[in-house]
Amino acid sequence: MTQVRAAYNADKRALAERVTELESAVKLRDNERADLEAKLNLLEQSAAQYRNEINFWNGKCSTLRRDNEY
């Protein structure tokens, strides 16, 4: 009976350790995902800003070209 109890406790400890490892891995991946989402949001904002700036300068060039023709 003592051997069965010892084996049960050892299995229980091993399972608890494995669960803890898996929880840590999940938390780490969630943090990495959150970091990547934040980085993606910054890149999207930057791309939108660059598009707006290009549109602004294209408008300026079009206006100058039009004014030069008249």
C-alpha positions in Angstrom: 0.0 0.0 0.0 2.9 2.4 0.8 4.4 1.8 -2.7 1.0 2.6 -4.3 0.7 5.8 -2.3 4.3 6.8 -3.2 3.7 6.1 -6.9 0.4 8.1 -6.8 2.1 11.1 -5.1 5.0 11.0 -7.6 2.6 10.9 -10.5 0.6 13.7 -8.9 3.7 15.8 -8.5 4.8 15.2 -12.1 1.4 16.1 -13.4 1.4 19.3 -11.3 4.8 20.3 -12.7 3.7 19.6 -16.2 0.6 21.7 -15.8 2.8 24.5 -14.4 5.1 24.3 -17.4 2.3 24.4 -19.8 0.7 27.4 -18.1 4.0 29.2 -18.2 4.3 28.4 -21.9 0.8 29.7 -22.6 1.5 32.9 -20.7 4.7 33.4 -22.6 2.9 32.9 -25.9 0.2 35.3 -24.9 2.8 38.0 -24.0 4.5 37.4 -27.4 1.2 37.6 -29.2 0.3 40.9 -27.4 3.8 42.3 -28.3 3.3 41.4 -31.9 -0.1 42.9 -32.0 1.2 46.1 -30.6 4.0 46.2 -33.1 1.6 45.5 -35.9 -0.7 48.4 -34.8 2.3 50.8 -34.8 3.3 49.6 -38.2 -0.2 50.1 -39.5 -0.4 53.6 -38.1 3.0 54.4 -39.6 1.9 53.1 -43.0 -1.3 55.2 -42.9 0.8 58.3 -42.0 3.2 57.7 -44.9 0.2 57.2 -47.2 -1.3 60.5 -46.1 2.0 62.3 -46.5 2.5 60.9 -50.0 -1.1 61.9 -50.9 -0.3 65.4 -49.6 2.8 65.8 -51.7 1.1 64.3 -54.8 -1.6 67.0 -54.4 1.0 69.7 -54.1 2.8 68.5 -57.2 -0.5 68.3 -59.1 -1.3 71.8 -58.0 2.1 73.1 -59.0 1.9 71.3 -62.4 -1.6 72.8 -63.0 -0.5 76.3 -62.0 2.6 76.0 -64.3 0.4 75.1 -67.3 -1.8 78.2 -66.9 
